[in-house]
Amino acid sequence: MNGPDEPGEDHWIDPEIIRPYVVTRGRTRPAHGRFDLISMALAVGPPPGPEAGLDPEHLRILRLCREPKSVAEIAAHLNLPAGTIRVLLGDLFDRELVSAQEPQSEVDMRDMKMYRAVLDGLRSL
């Protein structure tokens, strides 16, 4: 019998790890798309019926995304890690139930003018 300071079998079960693992069926990356934290997801088309075979988490994401939501917002609403949300969004994206807009870089990182402006700004400090 395990004492109060001895780890038992329950010691190895962490619900905060098990739930996301089960929700994604062990997958850690979406099949398609990057889904950064600031990527925006939007549900498209009519809500799917029960015959679609979606999990409850997929359906919650679709309800949330009737208006554009970022990956970070979805993760906060569902109380799941962003990595789990990325996988679920990938599932929905593959079924064409959500559209995704990846963040756009406002600055071309190869633009030397931008680097010069940053250096000039630092020198003026």
Backbone bond lengths (Angstrom), bond angles and torsions (degrees), N, CA, C in turn:
res aa  C-N    CA-C-N  psi(-1)  N-CA   C-N-CA  omega(-1)  CA-C   N-CA-C  phi
1 M - - - 1.440 - - 1.528 108.57 -
2 N 1.307 117.07 140.96 1.456 121.94 -178.33 1.518 110.76 -84.28
3 G 1.337 115.31 135.60 1.452 121.12 175.17 1.520 110.23 -81.55
4 P 1.344 117.87 178.38 1.459 121.23 -176.28 1.530 113.42 -64.44
5 D 1.341 117.46 -25.82 1.474 119.96 -178.57 1.515 112.96 -100.37
6 E 1.331 117.16 -1.98 1.452 120.57 -178.31 1.526 110.30 -96.14
7 P 1.331 116.03 131.53 1.468 117.30 178.64 1.523 110.63 -71.38
8 G 1.303 115.44 134.25 1.458 121.60 174.62 1.512 108.93 -102.95
9 E 1.312 115.70 -167.35 1.464 119.54 179.06 1.525 111.26 -63.91
10 D 1.336 117.47 -34.68 1.455 121.13 -179.62 1.526 112.07 -64.89
11 H 1.304 116.97 -20.83 1.467 121.39 179.99 1.533 111.00 -60.95
12 W 1.307 117.68 -29.90 1.463 121.60 -175.97 1.527 112.86 -88.35
13 I 1.313 117.24 -6.93 1.460 120.65 -178.55 1.518 108.56 -100.17
14 D 1.326 116.34 113.00 1.460 122.19 178.81 1.525 107.99 -114.46
15 P 1.342 118.34 109.04 1.463 120.35 -176.44 1.522 113.29 -59.31
16 E 1.322 117.56 -26.16 1.462 119.41 179.63 1.525 111.85 -72.04
17 I 1.321 117.53 -17.38 1.465 121.37 175.69 1.524 109.72 -99.07
18 I 1.321 117.10 -41.32 1.460 121.26 -176.21 1.526 111.51 -62.83
19 R 1.332 118.47 -46.95 1.466 120.55 -175.73 1.527 112.04 -58.29
20 P 1.358 119.86 -52.93 1.468 118.00 178.43 1.522 112.92 -60.40
21 Y 1.324 117.23 -36.15 1.462 120.87 179.61 1.523 110.43 -62.87
22 V 1.322 116.55 -43.30 1.460 121.45 -179.73 1.525 110.38 -68.98
23 V 1.329 117.00 -42.82 1.467 121.67 -178.16 1.528 110.84 -59.51
24 T 1.327 117.02 -38.60 1.469 120.63 -177.94 1.525 112.27 -94.64
25 R 1.316 117.12 0.84 1.470 122.65 -177.17 1.535 111.24 57.53
26 G 1.323 114.40 37.82 1.460 120.54 176.26 1.520 115.01 84.48
27 R 1.320 117.82 -3.80 1.472 119.77 -179.45 1.527 109.87 -78.65
28 T 1.315 116.14 143.80 1.456 120.16 -179.11 1.524 113.31 -114.16
29 R 1.329 116.84 -9.35 1.470 120.48 -179.32 1.526 109.33 -138.53
30 P 1.347 115.50 146.74 1.469 117.58 174.76 1.517 110.26 -69.48
31 A 1.318 116.16 150.80 1.465 120.42 178.73 1.530 110.95 -66.00
32 H 1.318 116.83 -36.03 1.461 121.75 -179.61 1.523 109.40 -136.81
33 G 1.321 116.64 145.66 1.456 121.42 176.55 1.516 112.29 88.68
34 R 1.327 114.82 153.43 1.463 120.42 179.72 1.515 111.55 -94.08
35 F 1.304 117.12 -43.08 1.460 122.59 -179.63 1.528 112.16 53.87
36 D 1.341 115.35 69.07 1.464 120.45 172.31 1.523 109.11 -64.05
37 L 1.325 116.91 168.20 1.457 120.14 179.56 1.521 112.68 -58.33
38 I 1.336 116.59 -29.54 1.462 119.32 -178.41 1.527 112.70 -100.61
39 S 1.332 117.20 5.43 1.470 119.86 174.04 1.520 108.06 -61.77
40 M 1.324 115.58 141.01 1.459 120.84 -179.17 1.527 109.92 -102.16
41 A 1.322 116.21 134.82 1.462 122.28 178.09 1.521 108.58 -116.87
42 L 1.321 115.68 141.46 1.449 121.92 179.42 1.526 108.56 -138.51
43 A 1.330 116.54 127.18 1.463 120.61 176.72 1.522 109.11 -68.10
44 V 1.325 116.16 138.83 1.463 120.95 179.67 1.519 109.39 -123.30
45 G 1.309 115.34 145.96 1.457 120.23 178.67 1.514 112.27 77.43
46 P 1.316 115.14 179.60 1.470 119.64 179.83 1.527 110.39 -72.06
47 P 1.327 116.72 154.38 1.468 119.20 177.55 1.531 109.91 -60.40
48 P 1.329 117.29 138.52 1.465 120.00 -179.81 1.525 110.99 -71.37
49 G 1.308 115.53 152.25 1.458 121.26 177.62 1.514 111.20 -86.03
50 P 1.316 116.75 179.28 1.467 121.19 -178.79 1.525 113.04 -60.92
51 E 1.332 116.62 -25.26 1.468 119.62 -179.40 1.526 112.56 -67.82
52 A 1.335 117.72 -12.79 1.469 121.25 -179.60 1.527 111.26 -69.01
53 G 1.332 116.91 -21.60 1.463 120.01 177.52 1.516 113.90 70.24
54 L 1.326 117.41 30.74 1.459 120.76 -179.96 1.522 110.93 -86.14
55 D 1.318 115.02 149.43 1.455 121.16 176.53 1.530 109.71 -75.68
56 P 1.329 117.56 160.48 1.472 120.36 179.92 1.533 113.03 -56.40
57 E 1.331 116.62 -35.70 1.471 119.53 -179.90 1.529 110.95 -66.33
58 H 1.321 117.03 -38.49 1.466 120.65 176.12 1.527 110.32 -60.58
59 L 1.327 115.63 -45.04 1.464 120.48 -178.91 1.523 111.53 -65.16
60 R 1.322 117.16 -38.00 1.475 120.41 177.22 1.522 110.38 -64.31
61 I 1.328 116.80 -40.40 1.469 119.87 178.01 1.522 110.04 -62.47
62 L 1.322 117.02 -43.69 1.463 119.92 179.94 1.529 111.57 -62.21
63 R 1.324 117.22 -39.87 1.473 119.77 177.55 1.524 110.86 -65.40
64 L 1.316 116.53 -42.53 1.478 120.54 179.03 1.525 112.03 -63.49
65 C 1.309 115.37 -36.64 1.468 120.38 -172.05 1.524 113.12 -89.72
66 R 1.315 118.04 21.51 1.466 119.74 171.47 1.527 108.43 -64.61
67 E 1.312 116.09 -24.11 1.463 123.54 169.61 1.523 105.49 -120.58
68 P 1.337 118.01 148.78 1.475 119.69 -176.81 1.531 112.10 -55.30
69 K 1.319 114.78 134.54 1.456 121.83 177.83 1.521 108.78 -136.16
70 S 1.324 115.67 144.85 1.460 120.12 176.63 1.530 109.33 -81.53
71 V 1.314 115.50 161.56 1.470 121.08 176.74 1.527 109.66 -56.92
72 A 1.329 116.56 -41.69 1.465 120.48 -179.74 1.531 111.44 -62.61
73 E 1.335 117.53 -41.20 1.468 120.85 178.59 1.524 110.95 -64.59
74 I 1.310 116.47 -43.31 1.466 120.58 -179.55 1.523 109.84 -62.75
75 A 1.330 116.11 -44.45 1.468 120.48 179.36 1.529 110.78 -59.64
76 A 1.326 116.40 -41.18 1.460 119.95 179.88 1.525 110.91 -66.43
77 H 1.323 117.89 -43.00 1.463 121.29 -179.30 1.526 112.04 -65.61
78 L 1.321 117.38 -38.01 1.471 121.06 -177.43 1.524 113.00 -91.71
79 N 1.332 116.44 -6.13 1.464 121.24 -179.02 1.529 111.40 55.64
80 L 1.346 114.26 46.13 1.462 121.80 177.48 1.519 108.81 -128.54
81 P 1.326 118.14 154.20 1.465 120.31 177.34 1.532 111.43 -62.58
82 A 1.320 115.76 149.87 1.468 120.98 179.89 1.526 111.47 -58.14
83 G 1.318 117.83 -35.51 1.472 120.60 178.45 1.521 111.95 -61.09
84 T 1.310 116.65 -38.35 1.457 121.19 177.67 1.529 109.81 -66.89
85 I 1.324 116.66 -42.36 1.465 121.17 179.31 1.523 109.75 -62.74
86 R 1.320 117.36 -39.55 1.475 120.42 178.36 1.531 111.07 -58.60
87 V 1.316 116.42 -43.80 1.470 120.56 -179.55 1.533 110.01 -64.40
88 L 1.336 116.43 -45.42 1.460 120.48 -179.25 1.528 111.30 -65.17
89 L 1.330 117.03 -40.08 1.464 119.95 176.22 1.524 110.64 -63.52
90 G 1.320 116.91 -37.19 1.463 120.67 176.82 1.525 111.33 -60.35
91 D 1.339 115.78 -40.49 1.470 119.94 176.97 1.528 110.44 -60.92
92 L 1.325 115.69 -46.87 1.468 120.81 -178.18 1.521 111.21 -67.82
93 F 1.313 116.58 -36.80 1.463 121.73 178.16 1.531 109.79 -64.23
94 D 1.333 117.17 -43.14 1.467 121.83 178.70 1.526 111.91 -61.40
95 R 1.329 116.76 -32.30 1.472 121.52 179.27 1.532 111.90 -88.69
96 E 1.325 115.88 4.53 1.473 123.15 -179.66 1.522 111.96 58.57
97 L 1.341 115.69 37.14 1.460 121.18 177.09 1.522 112.13 -99.08
98 V 1.340 116.79 -15.74 1.464 121.01 174.00 1.524 108.96 -134.89
99 S 1.314 114.06 151.40 1.458 119.72 168.99 1.518 105.90 -106.86
100 A 1.294 115.69 153.19 1.460 120.08 -178.50 1.514 109.35 -130.44
101 Q 1.312 114.92 136.91 1.452 120.17 176.16 1.525 107.68 -116.52
102 E 1.323 114.38 114.12 1.457 120.02 178.57 1.523 108.90 -74.25
103 P 1.328 117.41 149.12 1.464 119.40 179.26 1.523 110.97 -62.92
104 Q 1.310 115.51 140.09 1.455 121.39 178.62 1.523 109.22 -99.53
105 S 1.294 115.65 133.65 1.456 119.96 175.67 1.519 108.44 -74.21
106 E 1.329 116.12 128.65 1.458 120.11 -178.85 1.524 111.51 -79.75
107 V 1.302 116.12 -17.38 1.455 120.03 -176.07 1.522 109.19 -126.79
108 D 1.312 115.69 134.73 1.462 120.31 174.35 1.524 107.14 -75.68
109 M 1.327 116.93 114.41 1.468 121.24 -174.63 1.527 112.36 -68.48
110 R 1.321 118.54 -8.89 1.467 120.96 177.08 1.523 111.14 -94.75
111 D 1.322 116.27 0.33 1.462 121.03 -177.64 1.525 109.49 -79.38
112 M 1.313 117.12 110.76 1.466 122.52 -178.14 1.528 111.57 -63.94
113 K 1.325 117.53 -28.69 1.472 119.98 178.67 1.525 110.33 -60.48
114 M 1.311 116.57 -37.63 1.456 120.60 -179.51 1.529 109.76 -64.85
115 Y 1.320 117.53 -44.21 1.465 120.85 179.01 1.521 111.11 -63.85
116 R 1.326 116.98 -41.21 1.462 119.92 178.08 1.524 111.24 -62.89
117 A 1.324 116.71 -40.40 1.473 120.18 179.39 1.534 110.11 -64.24
118 V 1.334 117.29 -39.72 1.460 120.12 178.69 1.520 109.56 -65.59
119 L 1.325 117.62 -45.55 1.466 120.61 178.89 1.520 111.25 -61.70
120 D 1.324 117.36 -43.99 1.476 120.45 178.69 1.527 110.31 -60.67
121 G 1.335 116.37 -40.34 1.460 120.18 179.22 1.517 111.56 -65.23
122 L 1.332 116.66 -40.57 1.472 120.32 178.17 1.516 111.51 -66.62
123 R 1.319 116.42 -39.15 1.482 119.78 179.45 1.519 111.09 -66.05
124 S 1.319 117.35 -32.17 1.454 119.51 -177.76 1.534 112.25 -74.53
125 L 1.328 116.93 -13.42 1.469 120.39 177.58 1.486 108.34 -74.21
